[in-house]
């Protein structure tokens, strides 16, 4: 019986150990509250300056739409630095032009959209964006979509650009992108024609929106205020435009001030060195993206940015990994508890049987 109880206790400790390892901060509580109170699929990930990131639902894979165009811009500039000032770059980052994006994918691949797609995915892999995949050029009409990302991955992409802008170093600097090029891209993103989900937040907002029917995503870099830069990734599905904007307003009002305040407290208390926005890697040789990573998920409808379309088939696979993990742990612990209880019952019955046998032997 003791063995079973010990095993159950060990499994329980293992289940809660990751949560106990880091005490949730006020900003983490705030972002969890925003996501849990949302009526549908929402993921948020945020970080300010050198503070630690916070997030909830941030590993949910949702259709990326045009948020991946910042990665396309970086790959194209690496292939041809002069393209950073081109009309195509401005059209893609400011107006979210699909045609411009497809031309820049081909440029990144030396004239091949297939090679360009591979190079963009290699950049995502280099930045640790394990939930993100670009399946190829953008389409101007209905068709299957395999472009996916998560709030965490959008934050990682934004952080890489923010570090290059602030410090002139980091993964992108070693990859061959300059601070001047990064700032040119940010200037286009500040003049985006689609309103940011964090509109109204203090500071200069550079963002890359991505929207489809029932999808509203945003990658945001905030500069020019105390505690900046702040980077935010937001993904939403089936919450509507107003719902997504409400999520963004709450992040700007409830999460970012707490991130900045917590960062200032850590600095004044001379705390341990915090986690920077991004860390340069020791090697920048981009491994090829495995075929499995580039495999498109269940076909859904992808439409041109800004155009209405029939409601797409919702593919929620990958959006509920956290729920399944929690359910699996709960089932495992419940099963161990039942086994421990049965073992206890067997031991008690055995003890009572021995007591009865001893009583019979001692009877006259």
N, C-alpha and C positions, 0 to 999 in steps of 0.2 A: 504494500500500500504506500509506504513511504517513497518508494522509487517512483510510483506513478505521480504522486503529489509533487515530488521534486521536479519531474519532467514537465508537469503542467506549469509550475512556477517559473522554470527556466524559459519556457516558450512565452509566457506572459511578459517576463522581463525583456526578452528579445523583441517582442512586438512593440513595447513602449520605449525602448532604449533610444531610437532615433529621435523621438519627440522630446525625451528628457535631456538629450545631449545639448540642446540649445534652447534657452528660455525664450518663449515668444515675446517680442517687443510690442509696444503700443502700435507701431506701424503694421506689424504682422497681424495683430488682432483686428485692426481696421480693415485690411485687405481681405481677410477671411470673412469678416462680416459682410462686406460688399458682395463677395462672390456667393456666399450662402443665401443671401437675401434676393439674389437675382432669380427670375422665374425660369430661365433656360440656361443654355450653355454659355458660360463666361469664364475667361481665364485672364489673370492680371499678374504681371511681374514688374517690379519697380526697384530702382536703386538711385541714390544720390551721391555724387562725388566718390569719396573713398569709403563710404559706409557699406554695410552688408545688405544684400538684396532681400526683398520680401516678395512673397507671391502666394497665390491660391488658385487652384485650377490651372496652374501655369504650364502643366505638361499635357494638357488636352490638345490633341491634334485636330485642327479645324482648317477648312479650306483657306488658303493663304491669300488668294486674290492678288492684288497688286503690291502687297507689302514686300514681296521678294524683288521688286524692281531696284531697290537700293543695292542688293547683292549683284544684280546684273550691271548696274552702273560701275561698281568697283571692279568687276572682272573686265569690263570694256575699257576702263581707264588704264588698267594694267597692260592690256594689249596695245592700246594706242593712247598715250597721255594727252594728245591734242584733242581728243574727242570730248574732254571734260567741258569745253566751252562751246560745244556744237549745239545747234538747234535741236537735234535729236535728244541730247542729254536733258536739255531744258524741258522739252515736251514730255519726256518720260517721267521726270521727277516732279514737275509742276502740274502738268495736265494729265498725267497717268496714261499717256498714249500707248496703246498696245502695238501699233505699227512701229513706233520708235523703239519700244522695248525689243521687238523681234529683230530689228536691224542691229541693235547693240548686242544681242545674243550672238548673232552671226559674226559680228566684228570680234567678239571675245573668242570665238572659235576659229578665227582666221578664214572666215567665209562660210563656215559650216555651223548651222544651228545645233546639230547634234554635239559637235565638239564644244561649242559655246555653253550648252546646257551642262555638259560634263564639268567644265571649268567653274561654272557658278556653283554647282553642287560640291566641288572640291573645296571651294572657299567656305561654304557652309560647314563642311566637315572640319575644316581647319579651325573654325571659330567654336567648335563644340556644339553646333546646332543639330543635334541628333534627331529632332522631331521634324526637321524641315527637308522638303524635296521639291525641286523644280522639274516638272515632267517634260518641258519643252516650250516652244513658243506659245504666246497668248493667242487665243482665238477671238474673232470678232462676232461669233455667233454661237448658238448652242452646240454642245459637244462634251465629250468626257473630260473630266478634270482630275489631275493628279498632283496639283500644287497644294501642299499642306505645310503647316507650321504650328507653333505654339507660342503663347505669351512669353515664356522663358527664352525661346530662341530669338524672338523679335528684340527682346531686351539685350541679348548677347550681341546681336548685329549692331544695334544702336550704340551699345557701350564701346565696341571696337572703333566706331567712327568718332565718338565723343572723346576717347582717350587720345586719338590721333590729333584731333582739333585742339585739345587742351595741352598735351604734353609733347606732341610731335614724336611719339614713339608708340610701341605696342605691336601687335600682330600685323596690322595693316601697313605700318611703316616698314617692317621687315619684309613684307610681301611686295613692297615697291610703290605704295601709294604715299603721296606727300601731303603735308598739312594744307598746302595751298589748294590742292585738288579736293581734299575733304571739305574745305570751307566753301569752295565753289558749289559742290553738291548740296551742302547745307543751305546755301543761299537760295538755290532752286526750291528746296523743300520748305523753306520759310514762306514761299509764295505759292504754295499749293492751292489749287482751285477748289479742292474738297476740304470742308472745315474739319479741323482736328477734333477728336473726341475730348481733348483736354483744352479746347478753346476757352479762354478766360483765365487760365492759370497764369500767374505772373511770370515774366521772362519772355525771351525770344523762343518761339516754338517752331522747330523744324520737324516735319513729320512726313511719313509716307502712309497714306491710307490705302486700304484695300476693301472693296465692297462688291458684293454680288447680291442676288436675291437672298434675303434672310441672313446675310453675312455683313458685319461691320467690324473691321479690324483697324488697328492703328499702331504704328511704330513712331515713338516720339522722343526727341532730344530737346531738353529745355536748357537754355543758356542765359547768362546775363543777370542772374539774381544770386543772392547769398545762398551758399550750399550747392550751387550748380557746378558741373552739369548734372542734371537728373535724366535718367533714361527710363522709358516705360514701354511695355508691350501689352496690348489689350487685344483679345480675340473674343468675338461674340457670335452666336448663331441663334436664330429664332427669337431674338429679343426686340427686333425692330430698330429703326433709326433712333427714335426717341429713347428707347431703353438703353441702347449703346451710349448715347450721349449722356444719359443719366449716370451710367457707370463711370464714364470719363470725368464728369463733374465731381463725383464723389471721390475718385482717386486724387484729383487735384486739390480737393478741399480737406479730405480726411487722412490721406496717406502721405503725400509728399511733405506737408509741414511736419509730421511726426518723424519722417526720415531725416529731415534737415535738423530738427531739434535733437534727435538722438545722436546724430553725428557730432553736434556741437558739445553735447554732454560728454561723449567719449573723449573728445579732444581735450576738454578742460580737466577731465579726470586722469589724463595721461594713461589711457587704457592701452591694451596691447594693440600693435599695428593692425588696423582694419584691413579688410579685403579690398583691393583696388578694383576699379571698374573692369579692368581686363589685364591679364598677365601675358607678356610675350612668351611664345613657346620656344623651346630649345631648338627645334627644327621646323622649318617652314616648307618642307617637301610635302605637298598635298597628295595624300594617297588617293588612288582612284575610288570613286564612289561605287560600292558593291551594287551589282545588278538588283539585289533585293531592295536596296534603299531607293532605287529609282523606279521601282515597280509602281505604277499607278494603283491607287486604291479603288474601291467600288466606284463605278462611273456615276458622276453627278453632272448636273447642268452647269456650265460655265458661260456667263454672258459678258458682253462688252461692258466696261466700266460705265456706270451711270444709266444704263438702259434697263428698262423693266423686262421681266421675263416670267414665265410660269414658275411657281414655287418649285424648287428643285427637290429631288429625293434626298432626304436627310440621311447622311451616313454618320452615325454617332459612334462607330467603332473607333476605339482609341481615345474617346472623350471621357470614358468612365473608368480608366485604369485604376484610379485611386479608390473608387467604390468597390471594384472587384477585389483589390488587394485587401481592403478593410474587411470585406465579407469573407475572404479566404482565411484571414487571421481569426476572425470571430468563430468561424466554423471549426477551425483547428483547435482553438482553445476550448470551445464547447465540447468537442469530442473527447479531449483529454480530461475535461472535468467529469464527463459521464463515466469514462473508464476508471478514474480515481474513485468515484462514488461506488461503482460496482465492486471494485477491489475492497473497499471498506466494508461493504455489505457481506462479502464472502468471508472476510476476516472475522467479523462479528459473529456470523453463523458458526464458524469453526470454533470460536472461543466458547460460545454457548454450548455447543456439542461436547467439548472437552469438559466443561463444568458439569454437565449432566452425567457424563461417564464417571467422573470422580465422585459425584454424589451417590451414584448407584453402588460403586465399589465400597464406599464407606458405610452403606446402609446395613443394619443387622439382618 
